[in-house]
Amino acid sequence: MSLATAQATAFEADFERFEQAAGASAPAWLHDLRRQAMDHFRAQGIPGPKHEDWLYTNTTPLAKSLLPIAPRAVEVPGSLAAHRFTLGVEEGTRLVFLNGRYEPSLSSTEGLPEGVVLVHGAALRDEEHADLRAELGTVADPAKHPFAALNMAYLYDGFVLRVPKGVVVEKPVQTLFLHSPVGQAVAVHPRVLVVAGENSRVTFIERYGIDCIGALAGGTCFTNAVTEYVLHQGAHVRAMRVQHEGTNTYHVGLTAVQQARDSRFDSISLSLGGAIDRNETHVALQDTGAECNLNGLYVLGNEEHVDNHTVIRHEVPHCKSAQLYKGVLGGKSNGAFTGRVVVAPDAQKTVADQANHTLLLSDHAVAETRPQLEIYADDVQCAHGATIGRLDEEALYYLRSRGIGPRTARNLLVHAFASEITEAAEDPQLVEGLEMLIASRLEGRANRPEDAQ
């Protein structure tokens, strides 16, 4: 029996316990949805080294671990303050999930314009929201993505955000997925669906973190997150995703986007380490005038691993896409980027740019980069590029000659390198919040020990 098969069997056994515990409290349609998703997961299994798309992520630790669904927190830890995770934006809507369950005491749904629908948890089971739940899984296909199938199999809590035609949501809508230590290896499966109506505007932030006390009490957490976006004609969604769950965590995240005519999707992904951090983004540009801009930054130290994997499909003519991912690697970390752009035969006048740049702060850090273009049309403008290097020694010398210490000088140059990503947030509060996170990270594990002076 292979490791992947063994782990699939372990998940199946836990799934049966999960389904049995749900019992009569879950309606028949939900049981059927879960079991169909588990069938998809069983058919695919956990991807291994023979799967080209998972070439840079070793799933063996997942295959060796028993990862039952996390229990509900008995109480909200007194040390936990949701505002610490809000990137400095206190106003607006905030949904907090603790150990995979919605926590109303830390949440606020104030500030949403009239007509915006925000449904979470058990409310999705009501018949009045049948149209909302029917859209789950329409973008992230569980038949094609094994972890999306596993996520759907464990569908319990999560939410759907629908912004109606012409509505502009001024303040960011934030969701926080937080872990409180439970003393054992566990899993959570967050699920989000964002539907942006015709000519609507919204900024959506998702953040994954832990209660700062105890670093999961020595346990391991596996986060298997799926976020789906549906953008109707002329919609503009700005999405931010921040992963900061700690050194012992495994994180697999899939963001799936479907875009209509003249829609725009701008995203920032910030990864701050973990034992395994796999971030997938799949975008389908399905009508003319659609545009997407993907920006990513990963800052690693120790023996942490991040794998960013993007796929943008230009299915029709006159669409644009741009990707810019940057990595800062210290210690014995490993950072990987695979970016694929697929241009369909009829997708003439496509414009697609892709770039990946990596800074190595250690002799032992490893960077992998694999830009890919699959072009089946002849009237296109497509380009890709990648660089891997160290900090500019002349710039370091200049700063040192002005009396700046080696660690501070290094961090100043890293901030300059990262600023192109953080400034894409545009909102000054969000830019400042991202920069503070990066600064904290650089003061922690990202620096080589010899530079901590």
Secondary structure, DSSP 8 states (H G I E B T S, - for coil): --HHHHHHHHHHHHHHHHHHHHGGGS-HHHHHHHHHHHHHHHHH----TTSGGGTT---HHHHH----B----SS--TT--GGGGSTT--SS-EEEEETTEE-GGG-B-TT--TT-EEEEGGGGGSGGGHHHHTTTTSSS-TTT-HHHHHHHHT--S-EEEEE-TT-B--S-EEEEEEE---SS-EEE--EEEEEE-TT-EEEEEEEEEE-SSSGGGG--EEEEEEEEEEE-TT-EEEEEEEEE--TT-EEEEEEEEEE-TT-EEEEEEEE---SEEEEEEEEEE-STT-EEEEEEEEEE-TT-EEEEEEEEEE-SSS-EEEEEEEEEE-TT-EEEEEEEEEE-TT-TTEEEEEEEEEEE-STT-EEEEEEEEEE--SSEEEEEEEEEE---HHHHHHHHHTT--HHHHHHHHHHHHHHHHHGGG-SHHHHHHHHHHHHHHHHTTSS-GGG--
